[in-house]
Amino acid sequence: MKTVGLVILGIIVLAVIIILVVVEIIELALGAILLGIAALALWGLYKWAKNKIQD
């Protein structure tokens, strides 16, 4: 009975670790996407401001 409990506990611990790793990967991907969007927005604002100053 003890070994069954340890196996179940091991599976639960492994599942929690996998979930945490997946969440970290998703957060990293979202962070990169948001950083890209922010960079594009800043670049767009820079181009717009540059055109306004030249006019």
Predicted model as a PDB file, atoms N, CA, C, CB and O in Angstrom, pLDDT in the B-factor column:
MODEL        1                                                                  
ATOM      1  N   MET A   1       0.836  -1.206   0.000  1.00 69.00           N  
ATOM      2  CA  MET A   1       0.000   0.000   0.000  1.00 69.00           C  
ATOM      3  C   MET A   1       0.873   1.260   0.000  1.00 69.00           C  
ATOM      4  CB  MET A   1      -0.947   0.004   1.227  1.00 69.00           C  
ATOM      5  O   MET A   1       0.531   2.268  -0.618  1.00 69.00           O  
ATOM      6  N   LYS A   2       2.017   1.180   0.711  1.00 81.00           N  
ATOM      7  CA  LYS A   2       2.913   2.340   0.783  1.00 81.00           C  
ATOM      8  C   LYS A   2       3.463   2.699  -0.595  1.00 81.00           C  
ATOM      9  CB  LYS A   2       4.071   2.061   1.753  1.00 81.00           C  
ATOM     10  O   LYS A   2       3.533   3.873  -0.957  1.00 81.00           O  
ATOM     11  N   THR A   3       3.851   1.678  -1.358  1.00 88.00           N  
ATOM     12  CA  THR A   3       4.437   1.949  -2.683  1.00 88.00           C  
ATOM     13  C   THR A   3       3.405   2.592  -3.608  1.00 88.00           C  
ATOM     14  CB  THR A   3       4.976   0.643  -3.318  1.00 88.00           C  
ATOM     15  O   THR A   3       3.756   3.468  -4.399  1.00 88.00           O  
ATOM     16  N   VAL A   4       2.156   2.181  -3.526  1.00 87.00           N  
ATOM     17  CA  VAL A   4       1.095   2.781  -4.355  1.00 87.00           C  
ATOM     18  C   VAL A   4       0.950   4.259  -4.002  1.00 87.00           C  
ATOM     19  CB  VAL A   4      -0.267   2.035  -4.154  1.00 87.00           C  
ATOM     20  O   VAL A   4       0.824   5.103  -4.890  1.00 87.00           O  
ATOM     21  N   GLY A   5       0.966   4.566  -2.721  1.00 86.00           N  
ATOM     22  CA  GLY A   5       0.868   5.966  -2.265  1.00 86.00           C  
ATOM     23  C   GLY A   5       2.041   6.791  -2.762  1.00 86.00           C  
ATOM     24  O   GLY A   5       1.864   7.929  -3.196  1.00 86.00           O  
ATOM     25  N   LEU A   6       3.247   6.219  -2.700  1.00 91.00           N  
ATOM     26  CA  LEU A   6       4.438   6.926  -3.186  1.00 91.00           C  
ATOM     27  C   LEU A   6       4.375   7.155  -4.693  1.00 91.00           C  
ATOM     28  CB  LEU A   6       5.704   6.140  -2.833  1.00 91.00           C  
ATOM     29  O   LEU A   6       4.759   8.219  -5.179  1.00 91.00           O  
ATOM     30  N   VAL A   7       3.896   6.169  -5.423  1.00 92.00           N  
ATOM     31  CA  VAL A   7       3.771   6.299  -6.886  1.00 92.00           C  
ATOM     32  C   VAL A   7       2.783   7.400  -7.223  1.00 92.00           C  
ATOM     33  CB  VAL A   7       3.321   4.959  -7.529  1.00 92.00           C  
ATOM     34  O   VAL A   7       3.054   8.232  -8.089  1.00 92.00           O  
ATOM     35  N   ILE A   8       1.636   7.416  -6.549  1.00 93.00           N  
ATOM     36  CA  ILE A   8       0.616   8.447  -6.783  1.00 93.00           C  
ATOM     37  C   ILE A   8       1.188   9.823  -6.438  1.00 93.00           C  
ATOM     38  CB  ILE A   8      -0.667   8.161  -5.942  1.00 93.00           C  
ATOM     39  O   ILE A   8       1.001  10.777  -7.192  1.00 93.00           O  
ATOM     40  N   LEU A   9       1.883   9.930  -5.304  1.00 94.00           N  
ATOM     41  CA  LEU A   9       2.508  11.198  -4.891  1.00 94.00           C  
ATOM     42  C   LEU A   9       3.540  11.644  -5.923  1.00 94.00           C  
ATOM     43  CB  LEU A   9       3.176  11.051  -3.497  1.00 94.00           C  
ATOM     44  O   LEU A   9       3.616  12.826  -6.260  1.00 94.00           O  
ATOM     45  N   GLY A  10       4.331  10.700  -6.423  1.00 94.00           N  
ATOM     46  CA  GLY A  10       5.333  10.995  -7.447  1.00 94.00           C  
ATOM     47  C   GLY A  10       4.696  11.524  -8.722  1.00 94.00           C  
ATOM     48  O   GLY A  10       5.180  12.487  -9.315  1.00 94.00           O  
ATOM     49  N   ILE A  11       3.611  10.889  -9.139  1.00 96.00           N  
ATOM     50  CA  ILE A  11       2.892  11.329 -10.345  1.00 96.00           C  
ATOM     51  C   ILE A  11       2.330  12.735 -10.144  1.00 96.00           C  
ATOM     52  CB  ILE A  11       1.748  10.338 -10.695  1.00 96.00           C  
ATOM     53  O   ILE A  11       2.410  13.566 -11.049  1.00 96.00           O  
ATOM     54  N   ILE A  12       1.767  13.009  -8.978  1.00 96.00           N  
ATOM     55  CA  ILE A  12       1.206  14.343  -8.685  1.00 96.00           C  
ATOM     56  C   ILE A  12       2.320  15.395  -8.709  1.00 96.00           C  
ATOM     57  CB  ILE A  12       0.484  14.349  -7.296  1.00 96.00           C  
ATOM     58  O   ILE A  12       2.160  16.459  -9.307  1.00 96.00           O  
ATOM     59  N   VAL A  13       3.442  15.095  -8.060  1.00 96.00           N  
ATOM     60  CA  VAL A  13       4.579  16.031  -8.027  1.00 96.00           C  
ATOM     61  C   VAL A  13       5.088  16.301  -9.447  1.00 96.00           C  
ATOM     62  CB  VAL A  13       5.729  15.466  -7.143  1.00 96.00           C  
ATOM     63  O   VAL A  13       5.357  17.447  -9.808  1.00 96.00           O  
ATOM     64  N   LEU A  14       5.218  15.247 -10.242  1.00 97.00           N  
ATOM     65  CA  LEU A  14       5.669  15.373 -11.629  1.00 97.00           C  
ATOM     66  C   LEU A  14       4.691  16.233 -12.433  1.00 97.00           C  
ATOM     67  CB  LEU A  14       5.819  13.978 -12.280  1.00 97.00           C  
ATOM     68  O   LEU A  14       5.108  17.090 -13.211  1.00 97.00           O  
ATOM     69  N   ALA A  15       3.399  16.001 -12.244  1.00 97.00           N  
ATOM     70  CA  ALA A  15       2.372  16.774 -12.955  1.00 97.00           C  
ATOM     71  C   ALA A  15       2.462  18.252 -12.585  1.00 97.00           C  
ATOM     72  CB  ALA A  15       0.961  16.230 -12.634  1.00 97.00           C  
ATOM     73  O   ALA A  15       2.357  19.114 -13.458  1.00 97.00           O  
ATOM     74  N   VAL A  16       2.654  18.553 -11.304  1.00 97.00           N  
ATOM     75  CA  VAL A  16       2.772  19.941 -10.840  1.00 97.00           C  
ATOM     76  C   VAL A  16       4.000  20.599 -11.471  1.00 97.00           C  
ATOM     77  CB  VAL A  16       2.862  19.998  -9.288  1.00 97.00           C  
ATOM     78  O   VAL A  16       3.925  21.742 -11.923  1.00 97.00           O  
ATOM     79  N   ILE A  17       5.122  19.891 -11.503  1.00 97.00           N  
ATOM     80  CA  ILE A  17       6.348  20.441 -12.102  1.00 97.00           C  
ATOM     81  C   ILE A  17       6.136  20.719 -13.587  1.00 97.00           C  
ATOM     82  CB  ILE A  17       7.538  19.468 -11.906  1.00 97.00           C  
ATOM     83  O   ILE A  17       6.539  21.770 -14.085  1.00 97.00           O  
ATOM     84  N   ILE A  18       5.501  19.777 -14.300  1.00 97.00           N  
ATOM     85  CA  ILE A  18       5.234  19.962 -15.735  1.00 97.00           C  
ATOM     86  C   ILE A  18       4.329  21.170 -15.954  1.00 97.00           C  
ATOM     87  CB  ILE A  18       4.586  18.692 -16.341  1.00 97.00           C  
ATOM     88  O   ILE A  18       4.577  21.971 -16.855  1.00 97.00           O  
ATOM     89  N   ILE A  19       3.288  21.308 -15.147  1.00 97.00           N  
ATOM     90  CA  ILE A  19       2.373  22.453 -15.268  1.00 97.00           C  
ATOM     91  C   ILE A  19       3.128  23.762 -15.044  1.00 97.00           C  
ATOM     92  CB  ILE A  19       1.203  22.329 -14.255  1.00 97.00           C  
ATOM     93  O   ILE A  19       2.949  24.717 -15.799  1.00 97.00           O  
ATOM     94  N   LEU A  20       3.969  23.812 -14.015  1.00 97.00           N  
ATOM     95  CA  LEU A  20       4.753  25.026 -13.733  1.00 97.00           C  
ATOM     96  C   LEU A  20       5.674  25.374 -14.896  1.00 97.00           C  
ATOM     97  CB  LEU A  20       5.581  24.847 -12.452  1.00 97.00           C  
ATOM     98  O   LEU A  20       5.798  26.542 -15.262  1.00 97.00           O  
ATOM     99  N   VAL A  21       6.319  24.367 -15.478  1.00 97.00           N  
ATOM    100  CA  VAL A  21       7.221  24.599 -16.616  1.00 97.00           C  
ATOM    101  C   VAL A  21       6.436  25.124 -17.812  1.00 97.00           C  
ATOM    102  CB  VAL A  21       7.973  23.298 -16.998  1.00 97.00           C  
ATOM    103  O   VAL A  21       6.870  26.067 -18.474  1.00 97.00           O  
ATOM    104  N   VAL A  22       5.286  24.522 -18.092  1.00 97.00           N  
ATOM    105  CA  VAL A  22       4.443  24.966 -19.214  1.00 97.00           C  
ATOM    106  C   VAL A  22       3.985  26.408 -18.996  1.00 97.00           C  
ATOM    107  CB  VAL A  22       3.212  24.033 -19.379  1.00 97.00           C  
ATOM    108  O   VAL A  22       4.003  27.213 -19.927  1.00 97.00           O  
ATOM    109  N   VAL A  23       3.575  26.733 -17.772  1.00 97.00           N  
ATOM    110  CA  VAL A  23       3.141  28.103 -17.456  1.00 97.00           C  
ATOM    111  C   VAL A  23       4.299  29.078 -17.677  1.00 97.00           C  
ATOM    112  CB  VAL A  23       2.625  28.198 -15.987  1.00 97.00           C  
ATOM    113  O   VAL A  23       4.094  30.160 -18.228  1.00 97.00           O  
ATOM    114  N   GLU A  24       5.502  28.714 -17.259  1.00 96.00           N  
ATOM    115  CA  GLU A  24       6.673  29.578 -17.469  1.00 96.00           C  
ATOM    116  C   GLU A  24       6.924  29.810 -18.957  1.00 96.00           C  
ATOM    117  CB  GLU A  24       7.924  28.960 -16.816  1.00 96.00           C  
ATOM    118  O   GLU A  24       7.209  30.933 -19.372  1.00 96.00           O  
ATOM    119  N   ILE A  25       6.820  28.753 -19.756  1.00 96.00           N  
ATOM    120  CA  ILE A  25       7.033  28.873 -21.209  1.00 96.00           C  
ATOM    121  C   ILE A  25       5.978  29.799 -21.817  1.00 96.00           C  
ATOM    122  CB  ILE A  25       6.983  27.471 -21.895  1.00 96.00           C  
ATOM    123  O   ILE A  25       6.297  30.651 -22.646  1.00 96.00           O  
ATOM    124  N   ILE A  26       4.720  29.629 -21.401  1.00 96.00           N  
ATOM    125  CA  ILE A  26       3.633  30.483 -21.909  1.00 96.00           C  
ATOM    126  C   ILE A  26       3.879  31.932 -21.513  1.00 96.00           C  
ATOM    127  CB  ILE A  26       2.256  30.007 -21.370  1.00 96.00           C  
ATOM    128  O   ILE A  26       3.715  32.836 -22.332  1.00 96.00           O  
ATOM    129  N   GLU A  27       4.272  32.161 -20.266  1.00 96.00           N  
ATOM    130  CA  GLU A  27       4.554  33.530 -19.800  1.00 96.00           C  
ATOM    131  C   GLU A  27       5.684  34.155 -20.605  1.00 96.00           C  
ATOM    132  CB  GLU A  27       4.914  33.532 -18.302  1.00 96.00           C  
ATOM    133  O   GLU A  27       5.617  35.330 -20.966  1.00 96.00           O  
ATOM    134  N   LEU A  28       6.721  33.374 -20.886  1.00 96.00           N  
ATOM    135  CA  LEU A  28       7.854  33.859 -21.669  1.00 96.00           C  
ATOM    136  C   LEU A  28       7.404  34.240 -23.080  1.00 96.00           C  
ATOM    137  CB  LEU A  28       8.966  32.792 -21.730  1.00 96.00           C  
ATOM    138  O   LEU A  28       7.798  35.279 -23.609  1.00 96.00           O  
ATOM    139  N   ALA A  29       6.575  33.383 -23.682  1.00 96.00           N  
ATOM    140  CA  ALA A  29       6.071  33.641 -25.037  1.00 96.00           C  
ATOM    141  C   ALA A  29       5.195  34.894 -25.045  1.00 96.00           C  
ATOM    142  CB  ALA A  29       5.271  32.420 -25.567  1.00 96.00           C  
ATOM    143  O   ALA A  29       5.323  35.745 -25.925  1.00 96.00           O  
ATOM    144  N   LEU A  30       4.301  35.001 -24.055  1.00 96.00           N  
ATOM    145  CA  LEU A  30       3.433  36.186 -23.961  1.00 96.00           C  
ATOM    146  C   LEU A  30       4.267  37.441 -23.757  1.00 96.00           C  
ATOM    147  CB  LEU A  30       2.415  36.032 -22.807  1.00 96.00           C  
ATOM    148  O   LEU A  30       4.001  38.476 -24.366  1.00 96.00           O  
ATOM    149  N   GLY A  31       5.272  37.347 -22.903  1.00 95.00           N  
ATOM    150  CA  GLY A  31       6.159  38.483 -22.652  1.00 95.00           C  
ATOM    151  C   GLY A  31       6.849  38.930 -23.931  1.00 95.00           C  
ATOM    152  O   GLY A  31       6.944  40.126 -24.208  1.00 95.00           O  
ATOM    153  N   ALA A  32       7.330  37.965 -24.710  1.00 95.00           N  
ATOM    154  CA  ALA A  32       8.011  38.283 -25.968  1.00 95.00           C  
ATOM    155  C   ALA A  32       7.044  38.931 -26.961  1.00 95.00           C  
ATOM    156  CB  ALA A  32       8.630  37.011 -26.582  1.00 95.00           C  
ATOM    157  O   ALA A  32       7.402  39.888 -27.647  1.00 95.00           O  
ATOM    158  N   ILE A  33       5.816  38.404 -27.034  1.00 96.00           N  
ATOM    159  CA  ILE A  33       4.802  38.970 -27.935  1.00 96.00           C  
ATOM    160  C   ILE A  33       4.462  40.402 -27.518  1.00 96.00           C  
ATOM    161  CB  ILE A  33       3.520  38.092 -27.939  1.00 96.00           C  
ATOM    162  O   ILE A  33       4.393  41.298 -28.359  1.00 96.00           O  
ATOM    163  N   LEU A  34       4.249  40.611 -26.218  1.00 96.00           N  
ATOM    164  CA  LEU A  34       3.927  41.955 -25.718  1.00 96.00           C  
ATOM    165  C   LEU A  34       5.078  42.926 -25.954  1.00 96.00           C  
ATOM    166  CB  LEU A  34       3.589  41.903 -24.223  1.00 96.00           C  
ATOM    167  O   LEU A  34       4.857  44.090 -26.288  1.00 96.00           O  
ATOM    168  N   LEU A  35       6.310  42.444 -25.779  1.00 96.00           N  
ATOM    169  CA  LEU A  35       7.491  43.273 -26.028  1.00 96.00           C  
ATOM    170  C   LEU A  35       7.547  43.672 -27.503  1.00 96.00           C  
ATOM    171  CB  LEU A  35       8.785  42.522 -25.619  1.00 96.00           C  
ATOM    172  O   LEU A  35       7.850  44.818 -27.833  1.00 96.00           O  
ATOM    173  N   GLY A  36       7.255  42.719 -28.378  1.00 95.00           N  
ATOM    174  CA  GLY A  36       7.221  43.000 -29.813  1.00 95.00           C  
ATOM    175  C   GLY A  36       6.158  44.032 -30.166  1.00 95.00           C  
ATOM    176  O   GLY A  36       6.414  44.940 -30.956  1.00 95.00           O  
ATOM    177  N   ILE A  37       4.964  43.899 -29.585  1.00 97.00           N  
ATOM    178  CA  ILE A  37       3.875  44.851 -29.826  1.00 97.00           C  
ATOM    179  C   ILE A  37       4.270  46.232 -29.323  1.00 97.00           C  
ATOM    180  CB  ILE A  37       2.570  44.381 -29.141  1.00 97.00           C  
ATOM    181  O   ILE A  37       4.037  47.233 -30.000  1.00 97.00           O  
ATOM    182  N   ALA A  38       4.868  46.286 -28.136  1.00 96.00           N  
ATOM    183  CA  ALA A  38       5.298  47.570 -27.562  1.00 96.00           C  
ATOM    184  C   ALA A  38       6.361  48.217 -28.450  1.00 96.00           C  
ATOM    185  CB  ALA A  38       5.849  47.372 -26.124  1.00 96.00           C  
ATOM    186  O   ALA A  38       6.322  49.426 -28.680  1.00 96.00           O  
ATOM    187  N   ALA A  39       7.311  47.421 -28.950  1.00 96.00           N  
ATOM    188  CA  ALA A  39       8.364  47.950 -29.821  1.00 96.00           C  
ATOM    189  C   ALA A  39       7.761  48.504 -31.112  1.00 96.00           C  
ATOM    190  CB  ALA A  39       9.405  46.852 -30.143  1.00 96.00           C  
ATOM    191  O   ALA A  39       8.155  49.576 -31.572  1.00 96.00           O  
ATOM    192  N   LEU A  40       6.805  47.773 -31.698  1.00 96.00           N  
ATOM    193  CA  LEU A  40       6.135  48.250 -32.914  1.00 96.00           C  
ATOM    194  C   LEU A  40       5.366  49.541 -32.651  1.00 96.00           C  
ATOM    195  CB  LEU A  40       5.182  47.174 -33.458  1.00 96.00           C  
ATOM    196  O   LEU A  40       5.398  50.460 -33.469  1.00 96.00           O  
ATOM    197  N   ALA A  41       4.679  49.615 -31.518  1.00 95.00           N  
ATOM    198  CA  ALA A  41       3.914  50.818 -31.169  1.00 95.00           C  
ATOM    199  C   ALA A  41       4.853  52.010 -30.996  1.00 95.00           C  
ATOM    200  CB  ALA A  41       3.093  50.589 -29.875  1.00 95.00           C  
ATOM    201  O   ALA A  41       4.563  53.097 -31.494  1.00 95.00           O  
ATOM    202  N   LEU A  42       5.971  51.821 -30.299  1.00 95.00           N  
ATOM    203  CA  LEU A  42       6.941  52.907 -30.108  1.00 95.00           C  
ATOM    204  C   LEU A  42       7.546  53.349 -31.434  1.00 95.00           C  
ATOM    205  CB  LEU A  42       8.053  52.468 -29.149  1.00 95.00           C  
ATOM    206  O   LEU A  42       7.744  54.542 -31.668  1.00 95.00           O  
ATOM    207  N   TRP A  43       7.841  52.377 -32.306  1.00 96.00           N  
ATOM    208  CA  TRP A  43       8.394  52.689 -33.621  1.00 96.00           C  
ATOM    209  C   TRP A  43       7.385  53.489 -34.441  1.00 96.00           C  
ATOM    210  CB  TRP A  43       8.790  51.396 -34.366  1.00 96.00           C  
ATOM    211  O   TRP A  43       7.749  54.449 -35.121  1.00 96.00           O  
ATOM    212  N   GLY A  44       6.109  53.087 -34.374  1.00 93.00           N  
ATOM    213  CA  GLY A  44       5.036  53.804 -35.071  1.00 93.00           C  
ATOM    214  C   GLY A  44       4.891  55.230 -34.556  1.00 93.00           C  
ATOM    215  O   GLY A  44       4.743  56.169 -35.339  1.00 93.00           O  
ATOM    216  N   LEU A  45       4.933  55.385 -33.246  1.00 93.00           N  
ATOM    217  CA  LEU A  45       4.850  56.727 -32.638  1.00 93.00           C  
ATOM    218  C   LEU A  45       6.036  57.585 -33.050  1.00 93.00           C  
ATOM    219  CB  LEU A  45       4.787  56.625 -31.101  1.00 93.00           C  
ATOM    220  O   LEU A  45       5.881  58.776 -33.317  1.00 93.00           O  
ATOM    221  N   TYR A  46       7.218  56.985 -33.103  1.00 93.00           N  
ATOM    222  CA  TYR A  46       8.440  57.707 -33.497  1.00 93.00           C  
ATOM    223  C   TYR A  46       8.315  58.204 -34.938  1.00 93.00           C  
ATOM    224  CB  TYR A  46       9.694  56.794 -33.349  1.00 93.00           C  
ATOM    225  O   TYR A  46       8.627  59.357 -35.236  1.00 93.00           O  
ATOM    226  N   LYS A  47       7.850  57.314 -35.834  1.00 92.00           N  
ATOM    227  CA  LYS A  47       7.696  57.701 -37.242  1.00 92.00           C  
ATOM    228  C   LYS A  47       6.655  58.823 -37.382  1.00 92.00           C  
ATOM    229  CB  LYS A  47       7.282  56.471 -38.099  1.00 92.00           C  
ATOM    230  O   LYS A  47       6.848  59.776 -38.136  1.00 92.00           O  
ATOM    231  N   TRP A  48       5.546  58.686 -36.636  1.00 93.00           N  
ATOM    232  CA  TRP A  48       4.465  59.681 -36.683  1.00 93.00           C  
ATOM    233  C   TRP A  48       4.963  61.034 -36.167  1.00 93.00           C  
ATOM    234  CB  TRP A  48       3.244  59.204 -35.848  1.00 93.00           C  
ATOM    235  O   TRP A  48       4.702  62.073 -36.774  1.00 93.00           O  
ATOM    236  N   ALA A  49       5.685  61.011 -35.038  1.00 91.00           N  
ATOM    237  CA  ALA A  49       6.215  62.250 -34.447  1.00 91.00           C  
ATOM    238  C   ALA A  49       7.234  62.885 -35.398  1.00 91.00           C  
ATOM    239  CB  ALA A  49       6.871  61.966 -33.057  1.00 91.00           C  
ATOM    240  O   ALA A  49       7.260  64.105 -35.555  1.00 91.00           O  
ATOM    241  N   LYS A  50       8.069  62.062 -36.031  1.00 89.00           N  
ATOM    242  CA  LYS A  50       9.086  62.563 -36.958  1.00 89.00           C  
ATOM    243  C   LYS A  50       8.413  63.277 -38.146  1.00 89.00           C  
ATOM    244  CB  LYS A  50       9.988  61.394 -37.461  1.00 89.00           C  
ATOM    245  O   LYS A  50       8.860  64.337 -38.584  1.00 89.00           O  
ATOM    246  N   ASN A  51       7.336  62.672 -38.651  1.00 90.00           N  
ATOM    247  CA  ASN A  51       6.608  63.292 -39.753  1.00 90.00           C  
ATOM    248  C   ASN A  51       5.961  64.596 -39.323  1.00 90.00           C  
ATOM    249  CB  ASN A  51       5.551  62.340 -40.292  1.00 90.00           C  
ATOM    250  O   ASN A  51       5.951  65.564 -40.083  1.00 90.00           O  
ATOM    251  N   LYS A  52       5.421  64.631 -38.115  1.00 86.00           N  
ATOM    252  CA  LYS A  52       4.771  65.853 -37.587  1.00 86.00           C  
ATOM    253  C   LYS A  52       5.802  66.977 -37.459  1.00 86.00           C  
ATOM    254  CB  LYS A  52       4.099  65.573 -36.196  1.00 86.00           C  
ATOM    255  O   LYS A  52       5.514  68.128 -37.787  1.00 86.00           O  
ATOM    256  N   ILE A  53       7.001  66.640 -36.982  1.00 87.00           N  
ATOM    257  CA  ILE A  53       8.047  67.658 -36.780  1.00 87.00           C  
ATOM    258  C   ILE A  53       8.518  68.178 -38.129  1.00 87.00           C  
ATOM    259  CB  ILE A  53       9.248  67.077 -35.973  1.00 87.00           C  
ATOM    260  O   ILE A  53       8.766  69.376 -38.267  1.00 87.00           O  
ATOM    261  N   GLN A  54       8.648  67.312 -39.124  1.00 81.00           N  
ATOM    262  CA  GLN A  54       9.120  67.724 -40.446  1.00 81.00           C  
ATOM    263  C   GLN A  54       8.103  68.615 -41.165  1.00 81.00           C  
ATOM    264  CB  GLN A  54       9.425  66.495 -41.298  1.00 81.00           C  
ATOM    265  O   GLN A  54       8.499  69.476 -41.952  1.00 81.00           O  
ATOM    266  N   ASP A  55       6.824  68.433 -40.919  1.00 69.00           N  
ATOM    267  CA  ASP A  55       5.762  69.222 -41.591  1.00 69.00           C  
ATOM    268  C   ASP A  55       5.702  70.628 -41.138  1.00 69.00           C  
ATOM    269  CB  ASP A  55       4.431  68.606 -41.376  1.00 69.00           C  
ATOM    270  O   ASP A  55       4.866  71.396 -41.614  1.00 69.00           O  
TER     271      ASP A  55                                                      
ENDMDL                                                                          
END                                                                             
